[in-house]
Amino acid sequence: MADLIFKKHTPGRKGYTLPQNDVETKLENCIPTKFQRKKDARISECSELDVMRHFIELSHMNHFIEKGFYPLGSCTMKYNPKINETLARNIGWLDAHPLQPKETVQGALEMLYELQEDLAKMSGFENVTIQPVAGAHGEFVGLKIIRAYHLNKGITHKNKIILPDSAHGTNPASVTMNGYKTVEIKSNDQGKVDLEQLKKLIDDNVAGFMLTNPNTLGIFEDQIEEIAELIHSVDGLMYMDGANFNALMGIVKPGDIGFDVMHFNLHKTFATPHGGGGPGSGPVGVRKDLVKFLPIPMISHTEDRYFLDYSHKETSIGQLHTFYGNFAVNLKAFVYIKMLGSEGISRVSKNAIINANYLMRKLEKYFHVPFNNNCMHEFVASAKWQKEKNGIKTLDIAKRILDKGYHAPTVYFPLIVPEAIMIEPTETEGKNTLDKFIESMIEIAEECEKNPETLKNAPLNTPVRRVDDTRAVRQLNARYIWEDES
Ligand SMILES: *Cc1c(COP(=O)(O)O)cnc(C)c1O
């Protein structure tokens, strides 16, 4: 460490031993004395082979989509073709610099422009910004556009956004961050928006309605036209959370059925592997009269070149991310769309729906499915029967699923289904995998009857047994233990 030189930023804080009048100083002098090592650190020495084996072994202790089925509902954990990764790593894209003269990145701009266009075509909206970098970021942008729409007309009193009790947590958070009040509407006994209740909630203060479709119960909200009419009657706007767009592509265009604004989750629907927090992309599409509020810049073109378009900056909600958003995620989505074409894209959705219905029908005899009309790309089961009869919780079942070599489904969400088990197989799984999963789930259901203790102690075969879900957060103590230490 002794020769590492860098510039100091915080001169002379208490506890620091900084040489006076010395612009460049040694790293060790910038670390408060009380945090400096008394002895050199012990660093183990291994051969390359040992290091490789260590990390490969660690990776095998983990779960990933190439290793096994990953039915995590609401997240669309599907297998993504590796060609997207390969192309995104292509040196031509990778080395492009955001400040490069636009004449030298015409190909990149053309790609982004076409992505805007393709997403707009698929969703039935006039134009799409590819700037937001997550679904939640898209929600924030979309709601800002709704506010801009009203303010532009001189309407300042609208302060409420209605959303269903099955909404994803980011929805009320985005509503609040935009300065609106959340008005929650209960789902009816079919898991859909309750129209009668909606009629009672409508008043002139309503700025918009935020709806996930298919909703987080995996059910298609088929009363959109009626809902849209009610919301539009008070000049509110219809916002669609498009996280579940992988059930609609090539089948339904949200812009055609009454939605005014929508975000996509490219990292769920369009071939960026996710989980663990990013990176993502949350483009937002809008109807024609809202285009002028989209963030700046958009990607546009003249006859012979593409450019960053700031021309609507007077009306725009502003710039919400630097440059081109998450370029590589947008690129992967572009490749995915072009490779599948419109035929292939609609097959993605159809297969996702078929897979989910197949699982639901095979499992509904063994696990309670509260809303069991035909589902879309996912369905919500529950451990209601197992809990009542054998004292088994959803968490126990989720842990036992790990023993069978699968990632657990989403549990305890949506909040309106007690002991929820939310299963999303995605379109990329074949019948063999689904049948094996069904077999494992039936074995678990039988085990709940015959041997409930096994479930309460599960998982039994994983590298780490059942952990305390919150202790690691509260008392983090992660340190390598040497062989000669106890
Ligand atoms: C994932 C998800 C979001 C949020 O998207 P992020 O990209 O994680 O910010 C919003 N709504 C629904 C229904 C989702 O599944």
The ligand as a Gaussian input file, in Angstrom:
#p B3LYP/6-31G(d) Opt

LIG

0 1
 C      -41.102000      -5.254000     -11.354000
 C      -42.335000      -4.490000     -11.282000
 C      -42.310000      -3.093000     -11.148000
 C      -41.054000      -2.301000     -10.905000
 O      -40.070000      -2.448000     -11.872000
 P      -38.525000      -2.265000     -11.522000
 O      -37.853000      -2.366000     -12.834000
 O      -38.165000      -3.346000     -10.567000
 O      -38.366000      -0.905000     -10.899000
 C      -43.525000      -2.426000     -11.167000
 N      -44.686000      -3.085000     -11.284000
 C      -44.749000      -4.428000     -11.414000
 C      -46.079000      -5.088000     -11.564000
 C      -43.574000      -5.177000     -11.417000
 O      -43.645000      -6.510000     -11.518000

